[in-house]
Amino acid sequence: MILLFQDDKVSGDGQWIDVSPMRHSIVIILDQLEVITNGKYKSVVHRVIAQTDSTRMSIASFYNPGSVAVIYPAPTLVEKEAEEKNQVYPKFMFEDYMKLYDGLKFQANEQRFEAMKAVEANFSLDLISTA
């Protein structure tokens, strides 16, 4: 999880949605929350274009689960009658995700999740307790 305390120095190039900073707000960037909520809450993609005519201050705090933590959609948030069909996000160990993230961090989240599905298909996490 990345908590990004923002200031009012935000701009874009027209390809990004311009989001005006809100005073005393925090941007939460959390791929794992997107997986746990089965896509109900999306992890934001955050990019900054530095303005040379003013100063900017950002404070980022990084919080991660343990490397062997298993991340997967919460069963209570997935429709019970069709749980397997609606689980669109893979189950993965956080350590594996971070290894993959290093090479794909500037790509869309969906590409990382698709790559994790391939990893999930190659081995079973059933031996790891998720309760």
C-alpha positions in Angstrom: 0.0 0.0 0.0 1.3 3.4 -0.9 -0.1 6.4 1.0 0.6 9.6 -1.0 0.0 12.9 0.7 -0.5 15.4 -2.1 -0.1 19.1 -2.6 -1.7 21.3 -5.3 1.0 20.9 -8.0 -0.8 18.5 -10.3 -1.0 18.7 -14.1 -1.3 16.3 -17.0 -0.8 15.9 -20.8 -4.4 15.3 -21.8 -4.1 11.5 -21.7 -4.7 11.3 -18.0 -7.7 12.3 -16.1 -7.0 15.6 -14.3 -7.7 15.1 -10.6 -7.5 18.3 -8.6 -5.9 17.7 -5.3 -8.2 17.9 -2.3 -6.8 19.6 0.8 -5.8 17.2 3.5 -6.5 14.2 1.3 -4.5 11.0 0.9 -4.2 9.0 -2.4 -4.2 5.3 -1.7 -2.5 3.1 -4.3 -3.0 -0.5 -3.4 -3.1 -3.3 -6.0 -3.8 -5.8 -3.3 -7.1 -4.1 -2.4 -8.2 -4.4 -6.0 -7.6 -8.1 -5.8 -9.2 -8.6 -2.4 -12.4 -6.7 -3.5 -12.4 -8.7 -6.8 -12.2 -5.4 -8.7 -14.8 -3.4 -6.7 -12.2 -0.9 -5.8 -9.6 -0.2 -8.4 -5.9 0.6 -7.7 -5.1 4.0 -9.1 -2.3 4.6 -11.6 -0.4 7.7 -10.4 1.9 9.7 -12.6 3.3 13.2 -12.0 4.6 15.8 -14.3 7.0 18.1 -12.5 6.4 21.8 -12.8 9.6 23.7 -13.1 8.1 27.1 -12.0 7.2 26.0 -8.5 8.2 23.6 -5.7 6.3 20.4 -4.9 6.4 18.2 -1.9 5.1 14.6 -1.8 5.5 12.2 1.1 5.0 8.6 0.2 4.8 5.8 2.8 5.0 2.2 1.7 3.3 -0.6 3.6 3.5 -4.2 2.4 2.2 -7.6 3.8 4.7 -10.3 4.6 6.4 -11.9 1.6 4.5 -15.2 2.1 1.1 -13.5 2.5 -1.5 -15.0 0.1 -3.5 -12.4 -1.7 -6.9 -13.4 -3.3 -10.4 -12.1 -3.6 -12.3 -12.2 -0.3 -14.9 -15.0 -0.6 -17.6 -12.9 1.1 -17.2 -10.2 -1.6 -17.6 -12.7 -4.5 -21.1 -13.7 -5.4 -21.8 -17.1 -3.7 -23.8 -18.7 -6.5 -21.0 -18.3 -9.1 -17.9 -17.9 -7.0 -15.5 -19.6 -9.4 -16.8 -17.7 -12.5 -16.7 -14.3 -10.9 -13.3 -14.6 -9.3 -11.4 -12.6 -12.0 -8.2 -12.0 -9.9 -5.6 -14.7 -9.3 -4.5 -16.0 -5.9 -0.8 -15.3 -5.3 1.9 -14.9 -2.8 2.9 -11.3 -2.3 6.6 -12.1 -2.8 5.9 -13.5 -6.3 3.8 -10.4 -7.1 6.7 -8.1 -6.1 9.2 -10.0 -8.3 6.9 -9.6 -11.2 6.1 -6.0 -10.3 9.7 -4.9 -10.7 9.5 -5.6 -14.4 6.0 -4.4 -15.0 5.5 -1.5 -12.6 4.9 1.1 -15.4 2.4 -1.1 -17.2 -1.3 -1.3 -16.5 -2.4 -3.2 -13.4 -4.3 -5.6 -15.6 -1.1 -6.8 -17.3 0.4 -7.6 -13.9 -2.7 -9.5 -12.8 -2.8 -11.5 -16.1 0.9 -12.4 -15.6 0.1 -13.6 -12.0 -2.7 -15.8 -13.4 0.0 -17.6 -15.5 2.1 -18.0 -12.3 -0.9 -19.3 -10.4 -1.6 -21.9 -13.1 2.0 -23.3 -12.8 1.7 -24.2 -9.1 -0.9 -24.7 -6.4 -1.3 -22.4 -3.4 -3.8 -24.8 -1.9 -1.1 -26.0 0.6 -0.8 -22.5 2.0 -3.4 -21.7 4.6 -5.6 -18.8 3.7 -7.8 -18.8 6.7 
